[in-house]
Amino acid sequence: GLGRVALMSENTEGAESWFQRAEEWDPGQGHLEFGQGLLARARGENDEARSQFQYAFRRNRSYADAMIEISHIQNDGLVERFAMKRTLRRAVEADPSHPSAHMELGKTLENQNDMDGAIESYENQIRINPESGEALMRLGFVLLERERYWHARQRLYQAIQITSGNELELSLAIAATYLGDRQFV
């Protein structure tokens, strides 16, 4: 985590140091390779980054973050976007309680128009983190699109209670659920 913060602060030397320390503290878990992948990605070397992330995952089959990073690289390529779903499913399998893997998979499935899969992924994300406003909101919108108005309304009400800045959009979506149920009053 400290390596990522250093990298986001454009302190690549500090980031490398933290990734090395992580490897020393927890050897053989792929932390150094993962960090090298993040550094390569920051330099725009996506092929090298992918190799490092793959190596990290081979060293540690529960390293879901490595698979998520590979999916981000795949998202950058037009042809590889179709492989993202498989990669993110591997991330979920590697760590079913990962704090963002289900969310990433849900967004990918939603973008690929697999709404039932997206619903399942967002529900899984909410089970892991019930306070995920983004997951609640996205789930509500997908349910609204699927004309599951009552369920959409429940999720959208939850989202409006724990998020800020989206009140107008959420209020309009909640109104649409009532219109869908023909509850005009």
MARMAR-756487 format. One record per residue: residue in three letters; x, y, z of N, C-alpha, C in turn. Coordinates in steps of 0.05 Angstrom, whole numbers, padded with zeros to 5 digits, always signed. Layout:
<nodes>
AlaXYZXYZXYZ;...
</nodes>
This chain:
<nodes>
Gly+00016-00024+00000+00000+00000+00000+00017+00025+00000;Leu+00038+00025+00016+00056+00049+00017+00071+00052-00009;Gly+00077+00030-00022+00089+00031-00049+00071+00044-00069;Arg+00045+00037-00068+00026+00050-00086+00024+00079-00081;Val+00023+00087-00055+00021+00116-00048+00045+00131-00059;Ala+00069+00119-00055+00093+00132-00065+00092+00134-00095;Leu+00082+00114-00109+00080+00115-00138+00061+00136-00147;Met+00038+00138-00133+00019+00159-00140+00030+00187-00135;Ser+00049+00189-00117+00062+00215-00111+00086+00219-00130;Glu+00089+00201-00150+00111+00202-00169+00138+00199-00156;Asn+00139+00184-00134+00164+00178-00120+00171+00149-00127;Thr+00182+00145-00151+00187+00117-00159+00209+00104-00143;Glu+00229+00118-00134+00249+00106-00117+00238+00097-00091;Gly+00221+00113-00079+00208+00106-00054+00189+00082-00058;Ala+00175+00082-00081+00157+00059-00087+00173+00033-00089;Glu+00195+00035-00104+00212+00010-00107+00221+00000-00080;Ser+00229+00019-00063+00238+00012-00036+00217-00002-00020;Trp+00192+00008-00021+00170-00004-00006+00163-00032-00017;Phe+00164-00035-00044+00158-00061-00056+00179-00081-00048;Gln+00204-00073-00047+00226-00090-00038+00222-00098-00009;Arg+00215-00079+00008+00210-00085+00036+00187-00105+00040;Ala+00166-00101+00024+00143-00119+00026+00152-00148+00019;Glu+00169-00150-00001+00179-00177-00008+00196-00188+00014;Glu+00212-00172+00027+00229-00181+00049+00212-00189+00073;Trp+00191-00174+00079+00174-00180+00102+00156-00205+00097;Asp+00148-00208+00072+00130-00230+00065+00140-00244+00040;Pro+00162-00258+00042+00176-00269+00018+00159-00289+00002;Gly+00164-00289-00024+00152-00309-00041+00123-00304-00048;Gln+00112-00280-00040+00084-00275-00045+00078-00257-00069;Gly+00099-00250-00084+00096-00235-00109+00094-00205-00106;His+00100-00195-00082+00098-00166-00077+00118-00150-00094;Leu+00142-00160-00097+00162-00146-00113+00154-00145-00142;Glu+00145-00168-00152+00137-00170-00180+00113-00152-00185;Phe+00094-00152-00166+00071-00135-00169+00079-00106-00170;Gly+00097-00098-00152+00107-00071-00152+00122-00064-00177;Gln+00138-00083-00188+00152-00078-00213+00132-00074-00236;Gly+00110-00089-00234+00088-00085-00254+00076-00058-00253;Leu+00071-00048-00229+00060-00021-00226+00079+00000-00236;Leu+00105-00004-00231+00125+00015-00241+00126+00015-00271;Ala+00126-00009-00283+00126-00012-00312+00101+00001-00324;Arg+00079-00003-00312+00054+00009-00322+00056+00039-00321;Ala+00067+00050-00299+00070+00079-00297+00089+00090-00319;Arg+00108+00074-00328+00125+00083-00350+00113+00078-00377;Gly+00089+00066-00378+00076+00060-00404+00085+00034-00416;Glu+00099+00018-00401+00109-00008-00412+00089-00030-00404;Asn+00067-00031-00419+00045-00049-00412+00053-00079-00415;Asp+00069-00085-00435+00076-00113-00438+00093-00123-00415;Glu+00112-00106-00406+00129-00113-00383+00111-00114-00358;Ala+00093-00095-00355+00075-00095-00332+00059-00121-00331;Arg+00048-00128-00353+00032-00153-00354+00048-00177-00346;Ser+00073-00179-00355+00090-00201-00348+00095-00202-00318;Gln+00100-00179-00307+00106-00178-00278+00081-00186-00262;Phe+00057-00176-00270+00033-00183-00256+00027-00213-00258;Gln+00032-00224-00282+00028-00253-00286+00047-00269-00268;Tyr+00071-00260-00266+00091-00273-00249+00082-00272-00220;Ala+00073-00248-00212+00064-00245-00184+00041-00264-00178;Phe+00022-00267-00198+00000-00285-00194+00008-00314-00193;Arg+00028-00321-00210+00038-00348-00209+00051-00355-00182;Arg+00064-00335-00170+00077-00339-00144+00056-00341-00121;Asn+00034-00327-00125+00014-00325-00104-00014-00326-00117;Arg-00026-00349-00117-00052-00353-00131-00075-00338-00118;Ser-00071-00325-00096-00092-00309-00083-00087-00279-00088;Tyr-00069-00272-00106-00062-00244-00111-00082-00233-00131;Ala-00106-00227-00122-00127-00217-00139-00119-00190-00151;Asp-00104-00174-00137-00097-00147-00147-00081-00150-00173;Ala-00064-00171-00175-00049-00175-00199-00067-00179-00223;Met-00088-00195-00219-00107-00200-00241-00123-00175-00248;Ile-00130-00159-00228-00144-00135-00233-00127-00115-00249;Glu-00102-00114-00243-00084-00097-00258-00081-00106-00287;Ile-00080-00133-00291-00080-00144-00318-00105-00136-00333;Ser-00128-00136-00319-00153-00129-00332-00152-00099-00341;His-00139-00082-00325-00137-00054-00333-00120-00051-00358;Ile-00099-00067-00360-00083-00066-00385-00100-00076-00408;Gln-00116-00098-00404-00133-00108-00425-00154-00088-00434;Asn-00163-00072-00415-00183-00052-00421-00172-00030-00440;Asp-00146-00026-00439-00133-00007-00456-00132-00016-00485;Gly-00133-00042-00490-00131-00053-00517-00158-00061-00527;Leu-00165-00053-00551-00191-00059-00563-00197-00088-00564;Val-00179-00104-00574-00184-00133-00577-00185-00147-00550;Glu-00168-00139-00532-00166-00153-00506-00188-00148-00487;Arg-00205-00128-00493-00227-00122-00474-00245-00147-00469;Phe-00246-00164-00489-00263-00188-00486-00251-00208-00466;Ala-00225-00207-00462-00211-00224-00443-00214-00214-00414;Met-00222-00189-00411-00225-00177-00384-00243-00193-00366;Lys-00265-00202-00377-00284-00217-00361-00272-00241-00348;Arg-00257-00257-00365-00244-00281-00355-00223-00274-00334;Thr-00208-00253-00339-00187-00244-00320-00199-00236-00293;Leu-00221-00221-00294-00233-00212-00269-00247-00235-00255;Arg-00257-00254-00270-00268-00278-00256-00246-00293-00241;Arg-00223-00294-00253-00200-00306-00239-00193-00291-00214;Ala-00195-00264-00215-00189-00248-00191-00209-00254-00169;Val-00234-00257-00176-00255-00263-00157-00251-00291-00145;Glu-00244-00310-00162-00238-00337-00153-00214-00337-00134;Ala-00194-00321-00140-00169-00320-00124-00175-00309-00097;Asp-00193-00289-00095-00199-00277-00069-00228-00267-00069;Pro-00246-00286-00062-00275-00279-00063-00283-00255-00045;Ser-00267-00249-00026-00274-00226-00008-00257-00201-00014;His-00245-00200-00038-00229-00177-00046-00247-00152-00045;Pro-00236-00129-00036-00253-00106-00032-00263-00093-00058;Ser-00251-00100-00081-00261-00087-00106-00264-00105-00130;Ala-00257-00131-00127-00257-00149-00150-00285-00152-00162;His-00305-00155-00144-00333-00159-00154-00343-00133-00168;Met-00335-00111-00157-00343-00085-00170-00331-00083-00198;Glu-00305-00089-00200-00292-00088-00226-00306-00107-00246;Leu-00312-00131-00237-00325-00151-00254-00353-00141-00262;Gly-00368-00130-00242-00394-00120-00248-00394-00098-00269;Lys-00376-00079-00267-00374-00058-00287-00368-00069-00315;Thr-00350-00089-00315-00343-00101-00341-00366-00115-00353;Leu-00381-00131-00337-00404-00145-00347-00426-00125-00356;Glu-00429-00104-00341-00449-00084-00349-00441-00071-00376;Asn-00416-00065-00379-00407-00053-00405-00409-00073-00428;Gln-00408-00099-00422-00412-00119-00442-00441-00128-00445;Asn-00459-00114-00432-00488-00118-00433-00496-00145-00421;Asp-00481-00155-00403-00489-00179-00388-00501-00170-00361;Met-00526-00160-00362-00538-00148-00339-00543-00167-00316;Asp-00550-00192-00322-00554-00211-00300-00528-00217-00286;Gly-00507-00219-00301-00480-00223-00288-00472-00198-00272;Ala-00478-00175-00283-00472-00150-00268-00487-00148-00242;Ile-00513-00156-00243-00529-00155-00218-00516-00173-00197;Glu-00509-00197-00205-00496-00216-00187-00470-00205-00175;Ser-00454-00193-00192-00428-00183-00183-00433-00159-00163;Tyr-00451-00141-00170-00456-00119-00152-00468-00128-00126;Glu-00485-00148-00126-00496-00159-00101-00473-00171-00084;Asn-00454-00185-00097-00431-00196-00083-00415-00174-00071;Gln-00411-00152-00086-00395-00129-00075-00409-00118-00051;Ile-00435-00116-00052-00450-00104-00029-00449-00123-00005;Arg-00448-00149-00009-00445-00168+00013-00418-00164+00027;Ile-00397-00158+00011-00371-00153+00022-00369-00126+00035;Asn-00381-00106+00022-00380-00079+00032-00408-00066+00030;Pro-00424-00069+00050-00452-00059+00049-00453-00028+00046;Glu-00431-00015+00051-00431+00015+00049-00420+00024+00022;Ser-00418+00007+00003-00408+00014-00024-00430+00029-00039;Gly-00429+00055-00037-00449+00072-00051-00449+00068-00081;Glu-00425+00065-00092-00423+00061-00121-00436+00035-00130;Ala-00431+00013-00114-00444-00013-00121-00474-00011-00118;Leu-00484+00002-00097-00513+00005-00093-00525+00020-00116;Met-00512+00042-00124-00522+00059-00145-00522+00044-00172;Arg-00500+00032-00179-00499+00017-00204-00519-00006-00205;Leu-00521-00020-00182-00540-00042-00181-00569-00031-00185;Gly-00575-00009-00172-00601+00003-00175-00607+00010-00204;Phe-00588+00022-00218-00592+00030-00246-00596+00005-00263;Val-00580-00016-00258-00583-00040-00275-00610-00053-00269;Leu-00618-00054-00244-00645-00065-00238-00667-00049-00250;Leu-00664-00023-00251-00683-00005-00264-00685-00011-00293;Glu-00662-00015-00306-00661-00022-00334-00675-00048-00340;Arg-00672-00067-00321-00684-00094-00324-00714-00093-00315;Glu-00724-00070-00308-00752-00066-00300-00759-00081-00275;Arg-00740-00084-00258-00744-00096-00231-00747-00072-00212;Tyr-00769-00058-00214-00773-00032-00201-00771-00033-00171;Trp-00784-00051-00158-00783-00052-00129-00755-00056-00118;His-00741-00075-00130-00713-00081-00122-00695-00057-00128;Ala-00699-00045-00151-00683-00021-00158-00688+00001-00138;Arg-00713+00005-00130-00719+00027-00111-00706+00022-00085;Gln-00705-00003-00075-00692-00009-00050-00663-00002-00051;Arg-00649-00010-00072-00620-00005-00074-00615+00025-00078;Leu-00631+00038-00093-00627+00067-00098-00632+00083-00072;Tyr-00652+00075-00056-00656+00088-00030-00632+00084-00012;Gln-00621+00060-00012-00597+00055+00004-00574+00073-00006;Ala-00571+00075-00032-00549+00091-00043-00552+00120-00036;Ile-00576+00130-00038-00580+00159-00032-00575+00166-00003;Gln-00578+00146+00014-00573+00151+00043-00543+00152+00050;Ile-00526+00139+00034-00498+00137+00041-00479+00151+00022;Thr-00490+00163+00000-00473+00177-00019-00480+00207-00019;Ser-00463+00223-00030-00469+00251-00034-00459+00259-00061;Gly-00472+00279-00072-00465+00289-00098-00481+00277-00121;Asn-00496+00256-00115-00512+00243-00136-00542+00244-00130;Glu-00550+00262-00112-00578+00262-00103-00598+00266-00125;Leu-00592+00285-00143-00611+00290-00165-00614+00265-00183;Glu-00592+00254-00191-00592+00230-00209-00607+00207-00195;Leu-00601+00203-00169-00614+00181-00154-00643+00186-00150;Ser-00650+00211-00145-00679+00218-00141-00695+00214-00166;Leu-00683+00221-00189-00697+00216-00214-00700+00187-00220;Ala-00680+00171-00213-00681+00142-00217-00703+00130-00199;Ile-00704+00140-00174-00724+00130-00155-00752+00137-00166;Ala-00755+00161-00176-00781+00169-00188-00788+00150-00211;Ala-00768+00143-00227-00773+00125-00250-00782+00098-00241;Thr-00773+00089-00217-00782+00063-00207-00812+00064-00200;Tyr-00820+00087-00189-00849+00090-00183-00865+00091-00208;Leu-00855+00105-00228-00869+00106-00254-00871+00079-00266;Gly-00850+00064-00264-00850+00036-00275-00870+00018-00261;Asp-00874+00023-00235-00894+00008-00220-00922+00020-00222;Arg-00924+00042-00238-00949+00056-00242-00960+00067-00215;Gln-00942+00075-00198-00949+00088-00172-00946+00119-00176;Phe-00965+00131-00189-00962+00158-00198-00964+00178-00175;Val-00977+00172-00154-00979+00191-00132-00953+00195-00119;
</nodes>
